Each structure stands twice: as C-alpha cells, then as structure tokens.
Amino acid sequence: MEIDKLWTDAIKEHNIGEFHEAHELFEDLWMELDERVEKDTVQALAQIDALAVHINTGNIRAAQRLMKQLPELVRNMPKEYRNVNLLLIKKWTEETMEGISNNRDLQKNPPKLI
C-alpha cells in the first residue's frame, strides 16, 4: 500500500476513535519506512493508539507493558510530522503514562491528530 494512503487512513481511523485499526495501519506504515526518525515517530503513534485501546478496555497491565519503550519514543517525537501537529498527543501520552505510574484516573482517548 502507498505510504501516503497508509498515513491518511491511519490518521482518519485515529480521529474517529478506531484506535485498534489506527494502530494496525501505523504498524503497516512503519514497515514501509526506511528513515529511523520517521520509523520512531510512526512507532510511537502505533503504540499510543495501542495504549488507548488498553485503557479503553481496562487492560492496565498491557498499558504498563507499553511503558518500557514508549517514554523514549515520545520524548524524541518531533513537534510535527507530515503536516500533523504532534504536541497535543505527546502531552496526552506523557500525562497518561504518569497517571498509569501513579494509579490516577486516566483520560481514555488521545486528542485528534490535526
């Protein structure tokens, strides 16, 4: 599948709250990319959507497992990628990871990617 179509479809699925499908599309896109920074950014987005799935299903153990690699990926995310602002989703992820670590209530859905 074409990289631009995978990106557009992943964003669309994320923005309508279909986080599992977005996760799958981001993973497909990740496999198509060659550049390390791009791969890391897309991998972070895939894991963020997986995190949203786990939070929405109440599977906090699975969410905790994502925290092994996700903090570093999020820390290194650019402010923008492919004309999409990543600052809000980065902030949501950092707050969510902190909430998981401290057993606080979590906002279930990440912000839209615009």
Secondary structure, DSSP 8 states (H G I E B T S, - for coil): --HHHHHHHHHHHHHTT-HHHHHHHHHHHHHH--SHHHHHHHHHHHHHHHHHHHHHTT-HHHHHHHTTTHHHHHHT--SEETTEE-HHHHHHHHHHHHHHHTT-----S-----
